[in-house]
Amino acid sequence: MRKAKKERLEKKGWRVGTAEEFLELTPEEAAYIELKLRLSENVRLRRSRKKLSQKAFADMIRSSQSRVAKMEGGDPSVSIDLLIRSLLALGASHKDLAKVISASR
């Protein structure tokens, strides 16, 4: 958020904070969510680079197009296991996975 907008909101009595503060997330919960979002984003990027449609990729991993859309959208029902298996199916190496996991958003 821009500094000027934040100041304007605070001047009107609004409290500006982070999603973690609003949802009262522990540092571990926030880190878990960030990890899932990084993995989801990487699935989308790798699938796009390979010029695969969501449907084609879903067929490749024996899933559905709607499940791929949920994976790429960061849906909370998608497991980290599925995200990692999908990245491996897209050709990610263990080193690639380590980079995604250790990167910051």
Phi and psi in degrees as a GROMACS rama.xvg file:
@    title "Ramachandran Plot"
@    xaxis  label "Phi"
@    yaxis  label "Psi"
@TYPE xy
-64.7477  146.484  ARG-2
-59.7579  -42.8323  LYS-3
-62.5268  -42.2986  ALA-4
-65.3011  -42.3892  LYS-5
-60.2725  -45.9872  LYS-6
-62.187  -40.3188  GLU-7
-62.5423  -44.2835  ARG-8
-65.666  -43.4575  LEU-9
-64.7498  -35.1081  GLU-10
-64.018  -31.2997  LYS-11
-87.0478  5.93324  LYS-12
98.8221  0.680447  GLY-13
-80.3137  147.955  TRP-14
-103.99  125.91  ARG-15
-105.875  127.241  VAL-16
-146.087  -165.809  GLY-17
-98.1741  166.109  THR-18
-62.6693  -37.1152  ALA-19
-62.1015  -41.188  GLU-20
-67.3688  -44.4869  GLU-21
-62.5277  -42.5939  PHE-22
-87.9365  -1.41984  LEU-23
53.5613  48.9332  GLU-24
-82.6218  143.708  LEU-25
-74.6912  162.296  THR-26
-57.3273  -34.5167  PRO-27
-67.5981  -42.1332  GLU-28
-64.7347  -42.3268  GLU-29
-63.5973  -41.7486  ALA-30
-65.0526  -39.3574  ALA-31
-62.7213  -45.2618  TYR-32
-63.6945  -43.9948  ILE-33
-60.5829  -41.2239  GLU-34
-61.3175  -47.3074  LEU-35
-61.946  -39.0538  LYS-36
-66.9385  -39.0841  LEU-37
-64.3591  -42.5836  ARG-38
-64.0494  -43.2513  LEU-39
-60.3795  -46.4137  SER-40
-61.1625  -39.8475  GLU-41
-68.9995  -35.0947  ASN-42
-60.7165  -47.0552  VAL-43
-61.5865  -45.2238  ARG-44
-62.84  -46.6319  LEU-45
-65.8753  -40.3568  ARG-46
-63.8299  -43.0283  ARG-47
-63.8567  -43.2126  SER-48
-61.2039  -33.1941  ARG-49
-83.298  0.918074  LYS-50
56.0892  41.0496  LYS-51
-100.158  136.145  LEU-52
-74.1658  164.491  SER-53
-60.5738  -38.1831  GLN-54
-65.2214  -45.3812  LYS-55
-63.2424  -41.9723  ALA-56
-66.0108  -40.9821  PHE-57
-59.0059  -44.1432  ALA-58
-61.1326  -39.8407  ASP-59
-61.4932  -38.3065  MET-60
-101.577  11.2186  ILE-61
57.2485  53.7462  ARG-62
-135.772  -163.616  SER-63
-116.325  158.955  SER-64
-60.3586  -40.1017  GLN-65
-65.1695  -33.0904  SER-66
-68.126  -40.8474  ARG-67
-62.1507  -42.3325  VAL-68
-60.1764  -41.0955  ALA-69
-65.5232  -40.2113  LYS-70
-59.8313  -47.8857  MET-71
-71.9532  -24.1242  GLU-72
-89.3269  -0.0926816  GLY-73
74.5647  26.8684  GLY-74
-59.3461  133.38  ASP-75
-65.1861  -15.9148  PRO-76
-78.547  -9.9372  SER-77
-86.4107  130.343  VAL-78
-82.5665  154.931  SER-79
-62.8393  -34.1883  ILE-80
-56.8098  -47.5957  ASP-81
-64.9896  -39.6258  LEU-82
-62.6268  -44.3292  LEU-83
-68.307  -43.5258  ILE-84
-60.7075  -37.4092  ARG-85
-66.53  -42.3368  SER-86
-63.3183  -40.2856  LEU-87
-63.5399  -39.5215  LEU-88
-64.1431  -28.2325  ALA-89
-85.6445  4.14757  LEU-90
96.6905  9.03321  GLY-91
-68.8059  137.6  ALA-92
-89.8349  172.198  SER-93
-61.8797  -35.8753  HIS-94
-65.2484  -40.9067  LYS-95
-60.5832  -44.2579  ASP-96
-62.0023  -41.3238  LEU-97
-61.4116  -38.7637  ALA-98
-64.7237  -43.4084  LYS-99
-63.314  -44.1156  VAL-100
-67.1213  -37.4755  ILE-101
-87.1054  -12.2762  SER-102
-73.189  159.18  ALA-103
-107.118  151.758  SER-104
